[in-house]
Amino acid sequence: MTSAIVLGGSRGIGKAISESLKTLEIDVFAASKNDVDTSDLSSVREFVKDHNQVDILVLNTGGPAPKPFKTITEEDWKLYHNQLFLGFCTILQNIKINDNGYIFLISSNVIKEPNSKLIISSAYRAAFAEVFKVLSKEFAENQISCINIAPGPINTDRTQELIENVEEFKKSLPMKRLGEPEEIGNFVKSIIQNKIKYLSGVTINFDGANSNYIF
């Protein structure tokens, strides 16, 4: 039976992906923060001891609250260096992805368009996206597809926390609405269900035409 690990799989986008994959009769482990906290490397090391092989891996985690650059502490940098970068690197070094598998990274549109209010997230998500791109060539040798999904404004608890007036914000968006987590879940499902393999080493801007960049 095909197996999947979805980090951050108990809420938001991660939960939507988990639920979509379950409809394909995939054995999904929707890992919550209680199962593995990527900001805590000891937690990561314990997790990979018990979960060291899988067909589908979804790298997903929340990010920091908005904070002006001058107020960011050394501890903040260390925490999110682990959560958004080193924790994922450690996981990829220790979990074997089976041949013909998939790795999905749920990053953020800040990797394309840095946000001064989310400077920690912008820095570390972009850094890991570079690592993920490099590794996609190595994984391709075993027909493992690596797809980076960069969500824009999605209807999650985090978006509600980051945006003061969501209803007004919606009016500024091209589609006049937030994206739904289920749309990302169904996108991931369709890639796997239709065995799309050649789409690898790419970043998908999942933002309802909200961004201004071309690539």
N, C-alpha and C positions, 0 to 999 in steps of 0.2 A: 504494500500500500504506500502511495506517495505520502511523504511527511513534510510538514512545514513548521517553522518557528517564526512567530511574529512578535518582535519586541514591542513593548508598549501596546500589547494586543487587547487590553482590557477596557480601553476607552478611545473615543475619537476616531481618527483615521485608522489606527491599528486595529481597533475593534471591527470597523467596517470591512477591512481586508480579511480579518479572521473569519467573519461571518460569510463573506463571499466565497472564500476558499472551501469552507465546510460544505457548501452546496455542490462541490465537485467530488465529494466523498474523500477529501484529503484529510489525513490525520493531522490536525492543527493544534500546536501548543501555543496558546495566546498568553505570552509571558507578561505578567504585570511587574510593577516596580518591586513588589515583594519577592518575585522570583529572581529578578536580576536588576540591579541598579548600576547602570553604566558609569555613574559618577564615582562608584566605589569599586576599585580594581579587585579587591578581595572577593566581592560579590560576583564579579565577572568571572574570576578564576574558578570559583566554586561552581558556577553555572555551566561552564564549558566542560567540566569534569563529567557531568551527568548528561549533557547534550552536546555531543561531539561529532555528530554526523546527521545530515538532513538533505532533503531534495530541494527545498525552497526555504530561503532565509530572507526575512524582511527586517531591515535595520531601521528602527524607528524610535525616537525619543522626544520628549518635550524639550523646551528651551528656556533660557533665562527671561526674567521679567525685564522690561525696559529700564535702562540705567544710563545716565550721562557718563561719558568716558572718564571724566575726572573723579567720579565717585566710585569707580570700579576698584575693588580691593584685590590684593594678591591672592587671597583665598577664593574670590570669585573666579579669577582666571584659572586657578588650579582645578576648581570644581568642574567647570565647563570644558576645560581641556580634556578631562577624563570623560565626562558625560557625552560630549559631542564628537570627540576625536579618538583619544587613546583607548577608550572602552570598546569602540567599534573595531579598531585595529586589532586589539587583543582577541576579540571574537573571531575575526576573519583568519587570524593566525592559528586558531585552535579548533574551529569547527570545520569538518570536512564537508564540502558540498559535493554531492554525488554527481557523476557525469550526466549531462543533459539537464542539469538543474537550473535554478534561477536565483539570483540575488537582487532584491529590490532595496534601494536606499530611498527613504522618505526624508528628503532634505528640506529645502525652503526656497522661496523665490529670492531670498537675500543672498544666495550664492551668485545670482546674476545681477542683482541690483541692491548693493549693500545699503543697510538702513542705519542711520546714525543713532536711532533709539535702541537698536538691537545689535550693537557693535560686537558683543561677544559671540552671539549667534552667527553674525555675518562672517566673522573671522574663522571660527572653528568649523562651521558647516562647509565653508568654501575649501578649507584645508583638507577635510576628509573627502570632499568631492574630487579633489585632485588625486588623492590616493586611490579612490575607487575607479577613476578613469584609467589610471596606470594598470591597476590589477585586472581590469576587464580584458586586457589583451592576454594575460596569463590564463585567466579562467576560460577564455574562448578556445584554448587548445583542447579542452575537455567538453566543448559544446555547452558551457555554462554561460547563460546570458546575464549581463549586469545592466540594470536599468535604474537610473536615478530619476525619481519623480520629485519635482520642485513645486510644491503647492503654493498658490497664492492665498487669497482670502477664502478660507473654508469654514463652514459652520460647525465649529468645535468650541469647547470650553475655553481653549487658549485664545481664540479670536475674540471671544466675548471679554476676556480679561485685558487684551491689548487695545481694544477699540472702545472708546468712551461712549459713543452714540452709534450703535450698530445700524439702526434704521436709517439714519442720515448717511452713514457710510455707504450703505447699499445703493443709494441714489447716485453715488459717484462712479459706480462700477458699470462697465459696458453692458452687462446682462441684468443690471439692477437687482442682483441677488448675490449671496454667497454661494460658493460651491458646496455640495453636500459630500460628506465622507463616503457615502455609498457609491458616489460616482468614481472615486479613486479605487474603492474596493472592487467595483465591477470592471474597471480598466485592468487591474492586476489579474482578476479572474479570466478576462478575455484573452490576455496574453498567454496564460497557461493552458486554458481550455483549447485554444486554437493552435497550440504548439508553435508559437512565433518565436523563432530562435535568432534570426539574423538582426533583430533590433537589439543591439548590445553596445555598451560603451557610450550610451546617449543620455542626455538630460531632457526630460519631458516637462515643459512648463505647463503646469496644471492651474491656470489662473483666469480662465474665462475672458481672454483677450485683454486683461488688465495691464499687462506689462508693455513697455515701450521698446524693449530691445528685440532684435531680430533673431539672434542665435542664443 
